[in-house]
Amino acid sequence: MKTQTAQTSINCYKENPSQKTRILLYLKEGKTLTPLQALDLFGCFRLGARIWDIKKMDIKIETKFIKTNSGAVVAEYSLGKNYVQGKLF
């Protein structure tokens, strides 16, 4: 069995964008994102924390609360109407 060296592990992080980056790119496509979708798509257990990180970059994220089929109320995030083709107004 081949073991990974520390250097190989470090390089994996350079090649793979962070959860924050992947989530932001997803939202830039005009899509909305819920915590369950974030877990499924990005392996992100703490979407609220990643959204907070994105907001710290002075990017406005809109939050809407929706009711799921099971009756739970969850946050749904989007870049909102003020975001047009990579520019915030």
N, CA, C and O of each residue as an XYZ file, in Angstrom:
356
protein
N       0.839     -1.185      0.000
C       0.000      0.000      0.000
C       0.881      1.244      0.000
O       1.796      1.363      0.815
N       0.611      2.147     -0.892
C       1.403      3.371     -1.017
C       0.874      4.434     -0.060
O      -0.335      4.649      0.022
N       1.765      5.095      0.657
C       1.353      6.160      1.567
C       1.620      7.506      0.931
O       2.566      7.671      0.161
N       0.772      8.467      1.261
C       0.956      9.823      0.751
C       1.963     10.556      1.618
O       1.985     10.402      2.839
N       2.780     11.340      0.981
C       3.700     12.186      1.740
C       2.990     13.476      2.107
O       1.943     13.798      1.545
N       3.553     14.206      3.041
C       2.970     15.492      3.438
C       2.920     16.439      2.252
O       1.954     17.187      2.099
N       3.952     16.420      1.409
C       4.001     17.309      0.251
C       2.855     17.014     -0.715
O       2.240     17.938     -1.247
N       2.567     15.734     -0.943
C       1.468     15.366     -1.830
C       0.150     15.889     -1.280
O      -0.673     16.409     -2.034
N      -0.058     15.757      0.027
C      -1.292     16.242      0.641
C      -1.436     17.746      0.475
O      -2.529     18.236      0.193
N      -0.347     18.482      0.646
C      -0.381     19.937      0.490
C      -0.742     20.303     -0.941
O      -1.529     21.223     -1.159
N      -0.182     19.601     -1.919
C      -0.474     19.891     -3.321
C      -1.940     19.654     -3.654
O      -2.492     20.348     -4.508
N      -2.582     18.691     -3.003
C      -4.003     18.438     -3.248
C      -4.833     19.670     -2.914
O      -5.805     19.972     -3.606
N      -4.455     20.380     -1.858
C      -5.200     21.579     -1.483
C      -5.004     22.690     -2.505
O      -5.921     23.478     -2.736
N      -3.842     22.767     -3.115
C      -3.592     23.800     -4.121
C      -4.402     23.539     -5.383
O      -4.836     24.478     -6.049
N      -4.607     22.263     -5.716
C      -5.315     21.907     -6.940
C      -6.829     22.002     -6.774
O      -7.541     22.269     -7.742
N      -7.322     21.789     -5.570
C      -8.760     21.787     -5.323
C      -9.181     23.104     -4.684
O      -8.641     23.488     -3.646
N     -10.139     23.798     -5.293
C     -10.604     25.048     -4.686
C     -11.288     24.775     -3.344
O     -11.801     23.681     -3.110
N     -11.289     25.763     -2.484
C     -11.911     25.635     -1.170
C     -13.428     25.536     -1.308
O     -13.993     25.842     -2.359
N     -14.071     25.105     -0.233
C     -15.535     25.067     -0.232
C     -16.091     26.456     -0.501
O     -17.049     26.613     -1.258
N     -15.489     27.460      0.119
C     -15.959     28.840     -0.067
C     -15.924     29.221     -1.543
O     -16.881     29.796     -2.060
N     -14.831     28.903     -2.217
C     -14.683     29.237     -3.636
C     -15.699     28.482     -4.480
O     -16.332     29.065     -5.361
N     -15.859     27.188     -4.214
C     -16.808     26.391     -4.993
C     -18.244     26.868     -4.775
O     -19.036     26.904     -5.716
N     -18.578     27.233     -3.542
C     -19.922     27.731     -3.243
C     -20.157     29.067     -3.940
O     -21.223     29.288     -4.514
N     -19.174     29.951     -3.892
C     -19.313     31.252     -4.549
C     -19.473     31.089     -6.060
O     -20.312     31.761     -6.660
N     -18.697     30.224     -6.677
C     -18.830     29.977     -8.117
C     -20.214     29.420     -8.448
O     -20.805     29.783     -9.465
N     -20.719     28.553     -7.604
C     -22.055     27.982     -7.791
C     -23.120     29.077     -7.733
O     -24.018     29.122     -8.573
N     -23.014     29.949     -6.744
C     -23.980     31.044     -6.610
C     -23.868     32.033     -7.769
O     -24.871     32.609     -8.191
N     -22.660     32.234     -8.282
C     -22.461     33.145     -9.415
C     -23.148     32.647    -10.679
O     -23.381     33.421    -11.607
N     -23.476     31.353    -10.720
C     -24.215     30.804    -11.857
C     -25.704     31.142    -11.774
O     -26.483     30.731    -12.634
N     -26.098     31.888    -10.743
C     -27.488     32.287    -10.585
C     -28.329     31.270     -9.841
O     -29.555     31.372     -9.822
N     -27.686     30.292     -9.230
C     -28.400     29.235     -8.520
C     -28.586     29.599     -7.055
O     -27.887     30.456     -6.515
N     -29.545     28.930     -6.425
C     -29.743     29.065     -4.984
C     -29.153     27.834     -4.311
O     -28.931     26.804     -4.948
N     -28.902     27.962     -2.998
C     -28.248     26.865     -2.285
C     -28.808     26.746     -0.871
O     -28.902     27.734     -0.143
N     -29.179     25.527     -0.494
C     -29.631     25.223      0.863
C     -28.553     24.388      1.556
O     -27.665     23.852      0.894
N     -28.624     24.276      2.886
C     -27.622     23.469      3.590
C     -27.557     22.016      3.107
O     -26.466     21.457      2.998
N     -28.694     21.403      2.819
C     -28.681     20.017      2.355
C     -28.026     19.902      0.977
O     -27.290     18.950      0.719
N     -28.288     20.861      0.099
C     -27.636     20.868     -1.214
C     -26.131     21.057     -1.062
O     -25.349     20.417     -1.766
N     -25.722     21.936     -0.141
C     -24.296     22.191      0.079
C     -23.593     20.935      0.575
O     -22.459     20.657      0.186
N     -24.264     20.184      1.429
C     -23.689     18.932      1.916
C     -23.540     17.943      0.770
O     -22.505     17.289      0.641
N     -24.566     17.834     -0.059
C     -24.554     16.899     -1.179
C     -23.540     17.298     -2.252
O     -22.794     16.450     -2.740
N     -23.506     18.570     -2.619
C     -22.653     19.028     -3.720
C     -21.195     19.256     -3.328
O     -20.284     18.967     -4.104
N     -20.980     19.778     -2.113
C     -19.638     20.221     -1.730
C     -19.098     19.554     -0.470
O     -17.970     19.833     -0.064
N     -19.880     18.680      0.152
C     -19.455     18.066      1.405
C     -19.355     19.080      2.530
O     -18.570     18.909      3.463
N     -20.146     20.130      2.441
C     -20.089     21.242      3.397
C     -21.165     21.064      4.464
O     -22.358     21.152      4.176
N     -20.728     20.811      5.705
C     -21.654     20.646      6.816
C     -22.082     21.981      7.415
O     -23.110     22.048      8.088
N     -21.315     23.041      7.185
C     -21.589     24.342      7.819
C     -21.729     25.439      6.762
O     -20.887     26.332      6.669
N     -22.788     25.364      5.974
C     -23.002     26.339      4.908
C     -23.088     27.753      5.464
O     -22.561     28.683      4.855
N     -23.738     27.933      6.600
C     -23.852     29.263      7.195
C     -22.495     29.899      7.451
O     -22.325     31.104      7.267
N     -21.528     29.090      7.877
C     -20.173     29.606      8.122
C     -19.496     30.006      6.817
O     -18.806     31.024      6.767
N     -19.683     29.218      5.759
C     -19.085     29.565      4.460
C     -19.751     30.811      3.892
O     -19.075     31.640      3.282
N     -21.051     30.963      4.075
C     -21.749     32.168      3.622
C     -21.212     33.376      4.371
O     -21.017     34.434      3.774
N     -20.972     33.235      5.659
C     -20.403     34.323      6.464
C     -19.027     34.711      5.915
O     -18.704     35.896      5.824
N     -18.209     33.701      5.546
C     -16.891     33.978      4.953
C     -17.033     34.778      3.658
O     -16.266     35.707      3.409
N     -18.012     34.413      2.841
C     -18.238     35.118      1.574
C     -18.711     36.546      1.842
O     -18.284     37.476      1.158
N     -19.579     36.727      2.823
C     -20.054     38.072      3.173
C     -18.906     38.952      3.657
O     -18.921     40.163      3.437
N     -17.914     38.358      4.313
C     -16.749     39.121      4.767
C     -15.944     39.666      3.588
O     -15.139     40.581      3.763
N     -16.152     39.117      2.393
C     -15.484     39.592      1.181
C     -16.275     40.741      0.551
O     -16.018     41.111     -0.594
N     -17.228     41.303      1.284
C     -18.107     42.380      0.811
C     -18.969     41.957     -0.373
O     -19.250     42.757     -1.265
N     -19.382     40.702     -0.373
C     -20.305     40.195     -1.385
C     -21.654     40.026     -0.709
O     -21.770     39.343      0.308
N     -22.668     40.652     -1.281
C     -24.003     40.607     -0.683
C     -24.681     39.283     -1.028
O     -24.853     38.939     -2.198
N     -25.053     38.566     -0.001
C     -25.766     37.301     -0.152
C     -27.174     37.502      0.399
O     -27.351     38.003      1.509
N     -28.163     37.109     -0.380
C     -29.543     37.188      0.088
C     -29.930     35.867      0.739
O     -29.579     34.793      0.249
N     -30.651     35.960      1.841
C     -31.122     34.780      2.561
C     -32.639     34.780      2.558
O     -33.282     35.766      2.917
N     -33.193     33.655      2.146
C     -34.642     33.481      2.137
C     -34.921     32.196      2.918
O     -34.211     31.205      2.744
N     -35.925     32.201      3.760
C     -36.268     31.000      4.517
C     -37.404     30.278      3.814
O     -38.443     30.864      3.512
N     -37.183     28.987      3.557
C     -38.170     28.186      2.838
C     -38.584     26.995      3.699
O     -37.847     26.563      4.585
N     -39.766     26.481      3.423
C     -40.273     25.309      4.130
C     -40.068     24.087      3.239
O     -40.472     24.086      2.075
N     -39.444     23.054      3.786
C     -39.204     21.826      3.028
C     -40.462     20.962      3.021
O     -41.439     21.261      3.709
N     -40.424     19.892      2.236
C     -41.565     18.970      2.171
C     -41.869     18.349      3.527
O     -43.017     18.014      3.817
N     -40.839     18.196      4.361
C     -41.040     17.598      5.689
C     -41.535     18.619      6.711
O     -41.848     18.256      7.845
N     -41.609     19.889      6.321
C     -42.088     20.931      7.215
C     -40.991     21.723      7.903
O     -41.277     22.686      8.614
N     -39.741     21.334      7.702
C     -38.622     22.070      8.297
C     -38.421     23.389      7.556
O     -38.664     23.476      6.353
N     -37.983     24.401      8.274
C     -37.677     25.698      7.670
C     -36.159     25.824      7.596
O     -35.467     25.710      8.607
N     -35.649     26.061      6.383
C     -34.200     26.163      6.176
C     -33.874     27.428      5.386
O     -34.731     27.996      4.708
N     -32.634     27.848      5.488
C     -32.170     29.018      4.734
C     -31.850     28.612      3.301
O     -31.332     27.525      3.043
N     -32.171     29.508      2.379
C     -31.814     29.336      0.971
C     -31.042     30.590      0.570
O     -31.559     31.702      0.676
N     -29.819     30.411      0.115
C     -28.928     31.533     -0.179
C     -28.817     31.759     -1.678
O     -28.869     30.821     -2.473
N     -28.661     33.041     -2.051
C     -28.426     33.411     -3.450
C     -27.658     34.727     -3.481
O     -27.558     35.429     -2.475
N     -27.119     35.046     -4.650
C     -26.436     36.330     -4.797
C     -27.428     37.462     -4.974
O     -27.079     38.624     -4.763
N     -28.627     37.158     -5.347
C     -29.661     38.172     -5.417
C     -29.676     38.966     -6.701
O     -28.900     38.724     -7.626
N     -30.577     39.913     -6.728
C     -30.835     40.700     -7.933
C     -29.751     41.720     -8.226
O     -29.633     42.173     -9.364
N     -28.960     42.094     -7.236
C     -27.937     43.122     -7.441
C     -26.671     42.578     -8.085
O     -25.731     43.333     -8.333
N     -26.634     41.290     -8.356
C     -25.452     40.678     -8.959
C     -25.743     40.394    -10.424
O     -26.658     39.632    -10.738
N     -24.972     41.001    -11.326
C     -25.180     40.812    -12.758
C     -23.840     40.529    -13.423
O     -22.947     41.375    -13.397
N     -23.693     39.370    -14.010
C     -22.506     38.976    -14.768
C     -21.199     39.362    -14.081
O     -20.358     40.051    -14.657
N     -21.049     38.915    -12.868
C     -19.780     39.115    -12.176
C     -19.590     40.470    -11.540
O     -18.509     40.750    -11.023
N     -20.602     41.327    -11.557
C     -20.461     42.653    -10.962
C     -21.557     42.873     -9.944
O     -22.707     42.488    -10.156
N     -21.198     43.490     -8.847
C     -22.177     43.850     -7.829
C     -22.523     45.315     -7.977
O     -21.638     46.146     -8.178
N     -23.788     45.637     -7.880
C     -24.229     47.022     -7.994
C     -24.798     47.491     -6.685
O     -25.227     48.639     -6.575
